[in-house]
């Protein structure tokens, strides 16, 4: 992973003084997770570009961890993540702190800079990049990459090459990168320490309290909830005259999150109950995600063969970790298979099962691919029982924090009303020789119904 910083203010080579790195030399630094190299790709009076290249040692990542294939297969060596932040702090420490022994007067100057990151994982994609960097005065451009070039229909990945341009002090640019690179990322931090809150507040001084996305930043930077609460409380004190009101807002936000969690549990519980009652022995979990349903299925002896399938490698890795696959006794282990595959392609491995669960998956499929999915499931895999759940769009008005007309998740391609889902499901049942009945999941409102809708297909 590579970070470059370009200055175009003559004499642009002053960048070398600001970074404390001589443009004429290549320098390497030993970090405890690998190596960092600093070099300049151009160094003229008009234009000077410094590059920080990280070479993360994958063996280090494995050492001291346990379980899961995640530790062997991951993107860490290739992307800018919290490792980049650690490297920034160690290699450009004085520049980050706004110090220059040789040219202290340069430090105060706001100059046009361009920073480029290749590549960063960004959960939430380009809109998140804009929401994070634009309020700080950056012009953001992002180049996205497809998940798999040979399968364009899988859509775009969460990886981007990002260019940020602004007229700013170099120390501010480095500070923003230091805090926001880990915020873009989905992964936990390389560092995990109780001084995280202090670190965020220190580096956030002067800009974080007034950043419109400060909550998102704190949440993603700190990850653990009690730390987030502590940080927000302090940030709010800086500029919020009514801390009680915001305490209340936080409590409400948490309640909403908790409600969502328990909704997920209710949904899985209902799916499990339907599968159990059907007497199914061999079951599919299609679009199994991180394997929460698989975990429940494994705990039930009645299910002798369980198959989880997902298009996302990352999800399968997380499932394998959640289920402690490597440490399961052979008898248990043999009941479960994880398959990598797309539900929009005919797949012989899925044929001949008693039942299939497709939980909160169809709304992730492009409408154009829905036809293919229907045939893959009902015509080719053709299980005796199919359970499909999807959000009920009518219920969205009850989620206080969801602006009208918005979908619940950025990756949802559509959300159906009850009538829309039932029309689709009844049509497919008729077409493929199934009958379907519908069940609400979650608290049912007399007008808008329940948050989740479920169709149970039998033949
Ligand atoms: N069933 C899980 C996950 C739901 S999220 C649960 O309820 O927790 C939707 C899942 O569908 C994601 O894991 C996503 O990777 C997967 N998915 C999306 N499109 C897919 C496709 N075409 N084929 C297989 N899985 C897909």
Boltz pocket constraint, residues with backbone or C-beta under 6 A from the ligand:
constraints:
  - pocket:
      binder: B
      contacts: [[A, 286], [A, 287], [A, 288], [A, 289], [A, 290], [A, 291], [A, 292], [A, 293], [A, 309], [A, 310], [A, 311], [A, 312], [A, 315], [A, 341], [A, 342], [A, 343], [A, 344], [A, 358], [A, 359], [A, 360], [A, 361], [A, 364], [A, 365]]
      max_distance: 6.0
